[in-house]
Amino acid sequence: MNAPSLPTSSHLNGPGDSRVEASAFGAHVLSWRCRGRERLYLSPNASFGAGKAIRGGVPVIFPQFAQRGDGPRHGFARTLTWEAEPDPERLRFRLRDREETRRHWPYRFEAELDVEPGEDRLRIALTVRNADTDPFEFSAALHTYLAVGDIAAALVHGLEDRPYFDSARGDSACPPSDAPVRFDGEVDRVYADTRRPLRITDGEHMLRCEAEGFADTVVWNPGAELAAGMSDLEPDGHRRFVCVEAAQVLRPVRLEPGQTWTGAQILIVESSSAQYRIGG
C-alpha cells in the first residue's frame, strides 16, 4: 500500500494471495493486493482527517453524485465513520441515519458495504434500505482508483459503442467514440446503460471490471492541469491511476418504505492484455 494505514483499518486475507484492507472511516477500501501487485491507488498525500474524503482506494459515493443535488459533493457516506461488523469471510460496514446525515438528507436509511476478496477477484457491494415512512431517491457510485504503471499506456475497453456525457465539457452529450478510452488530458465521463464487462489494460496487465445493479459507468482522471491543484495528490500522481466506477447517476434509484437495493462492482485480475494491444 502507498500510505500509512488508518488506526481503524481492518485486513482480510482471501484465497491465494488476495488481501484487502479497508477503513471504517467512509467504509473505504484502501488496498487490494492480488498476484503480488497492488491493484488500487492510494495517494501518499491523502488526508485522513474527519470530514475530508480519502484520495484513492474506493470511496463510497452516496446519496448524491458530484453536485447533482443539494447536499455535499459526492454525498456524506465517504466522510463519516461507519460501524464495522464482524464477519469471517468479508469486511462489512454499516451506516445508519443520524444527526449528521439528516442535516443534509432528511430520510431514515441503512447502508451496508460488503468487501469480499476471492481468488483473483474483489467484490464490493453496496446495499441501501429505506427505513423511512416516505419514499426516497438517491445516486451512488464506487469511485474506484485502479493503479496503473503510467496513464499514457492505460486503456479502458468495452465502452466503444456507448454514448456518454462529458462532465469536463459542461456535461455535453457525446456520440460513441468507436475506440478504447485513452487518457491524454482530463477525462470525466458518464456512460449510460453499460451492461457488458470492461477491461482496463496497462502494458502486460489486464483487469476485468463487472457490475451488478449499477446501470452507469464513470471514467475519470484529472489530467495534469487539474491534478496540480490537488494538495492531497502527489506530484504527477494522476499518472498512476484511472478511476473506473460502477455508478447509478443518470437515473437515481427510488426506494419505497422497506425496500432494498444492492449494487456491486467486481474486479477480476486476468493474465495478459496482449489481445487488446492490437489496434488499441
Steps between C-alpha positions, in 0.01 A plus 500: 500500500616853427419677828488433874204294617220663692472392864145381428591290197428126476673232294369181344688229311310330220586189296844492342692820572197728480503744795276801565515786750218742578423775748180557694544868411287523187484117477801572281695222326864608521693214345454183300807289428463212256757297304779687674387845391306785656189549287370825652661842514515688831668839501788532750372855555146387582335679793352280771333776700135499602268647242747468211487223240802272452670541162523155344379149574123466463296790643128425539285763326154527662233643495607761243739486205721804443290817526179342370304594811484738794730307737880471527685417180498120454284464812587445863571124512870537415566747785321328789613208715297183442453214746730206433316169536685172564489246216763229433452504121477870417552850633159644583405854595163656584378861498167611647342842486601733782523871570781561248313326217158652573659844484550442125245228418186467717437127457546196723712235328749220547799453270733202504828445317630145457860451381578141402837393358511184291769328300598754230198718579347756732126556541376823660125524558296795624152433640253775591172448688226757540419507874281807463124539467542693173658394170838648410739521206879486501803467277801283577839394367810306599769752407774245430859621451676226301880502513685525167870522423454805276180665386644532148480121455158455662189419296141422596331254264130422476350849466573548130133477397354707784412870489601703802467829683826693521510666843832666415317693227181609669325161494478515121350191334753316284454218246685167534873534440543158329835474679630410848514784753842664505633750752680791336352772721205538737245221453167521687227298332172337596397209277139381516374141487839326508408137550798312361833445679772760460872433476772735616839432344836630616783355296504127583240533777126467455209540740139409422231714659144374536195657666174384651211736569684809377385623157772758426879522484708804591855531362720771652851633516571866582784546253815698578349849527219415742719259699757774563248677722417195712697523824414140596648359179872438464687676216408326173274271702236518228731289284468206741123434493181489300158512664245257360185515709188288512235770544134592507505862390272582208189336644496506882376197693153541651418292807162470664487454880652164593653438156867408448742553210843345444771596252839331470829539317717195434868540411667195342871465425560347157826360377596707198397808306668387176171442314397861567821665379431445131338814362467641852 
